[in-house]
Amino acid sequence: MNDELAKTLAELVAVAARGRVEAAQLEADTALLTTGVALDSVEVLELVVSIEERLGVELTQDDLAPAHWASFAALLRLVQGRLAR
């Protein structure tokens, strides 16, 4: 796992969550859509835009599947996979 990427992604999640979670609090198993961070649909879209702009990753419609957003680790794997392309 790329520590710098994880740190940047955690910061983006924290901003999208509007203060409900600090970047340093995000663990691999932290839920993003349900309990835990509980991002709503608008926050997910804002996070998608932030990821695309800050990390230069293009996310597709398929990338919005809930499984990719179930936890911080799942989202990190998705972004890592897109960066590897």
C-alpha positions in Angstrom: 0.0 0.0 0.0 1.4 3.4 -1.0 1.5 5.4 2.2 1.5 8.8 0.4 -1.5 7.8 -1.7 -3.3 6.5 1.4 -2.6 9.8 3.2 -3.9 11.9 0.3 -7.0 9.8 -0.2 -7.7 10.0 3.6 -7.5 13.8 3.4 -9.9 13.8 0.4 -12.4 11.5 2.3 -12.1 13.7 5.4 -12.9 16.9 3.4 -15.9 15.2 1.7 -17.2 14.0 5.0 -17.4 17.6 6.2 -15.8 17.1 9.6 -17.4 13.8 10.6 -14.0 12.1 10.4 -10.4 13.2 10.5 -8.0 11.8 8.0 -5.9 10.2 10.7 -8.9 8.3 12.0 -9.5 6.4 8.8 -8.4 2.8 9.1 -8.5 0.1 6.4 -11.8 -1.2 7.6 -13.5 2.1 8.2 -16.9 2.0 6.4 -17.5 4.9 4.0 -21.1 4.5 3.0 -22.9 3.0 6.0 -21.8 3.4 9.6 -18.5 5.1 10.2 -18.1 8.0 7.7 -21.6 7.5 6.1 -21.0 9.6 3.0 -24.2 10.6 1.2 -24.6 10.6 -2.6 -23.6 14.2 -3.0 -20.4 13.7 -0.9 -19.5 10.6 -2.9 -19.8 12.7 -6.1 -17.7 15.5 -4.6 -15.1 12.8 -3.6 -15.1 11.4 -7.1 -14.3 14.9 -8.5 -11.6 15.4 -5.9 -10.0 12.1 -6.7 -10.1 12.7 -10.4 -8.7 16.3 -10.1 -6.1 15.7 -7.3 -4.9 12.3 -8.3 -5.4 12.4 -12.1 -7.5 9.3 -12.0 -10.6 8.8 -14.2 -13.3 6.9 -12.5 -16.0 5.1 -14.6 -19.6 4.5 -13.8 -18.7 0.9 -12.8 -16.3 2.4 -10.3 -19.3 3.8 -8.4 -20.5 0.3 -7.4 -21.0 0.2 -3.6 -18.4 -2.6 -3.3 -15.7 -0.1 -4.2 -16.8 2.3 -1.6 -17.6 -0.1 1.2 -14.4 0.7 3.2 -11.4 2.9 3.0 -9.3 -0.1 1.9 -11.7 -0.9 -0.9 -11.6 2.7 -2.2 -7.8 2.7 -1.9 -7.5 -0.5 -3.9 -9.8 1.0 -6.6 -7.7 4.2 -6.9 -4.4 2.2 -6.9 -5.8 0.0 -9.7 -6.7 3.1 -11.8 -3.3 4.6 -11.2 -1.6 1.4 -12.4 -3.3 1.7 -15.8 
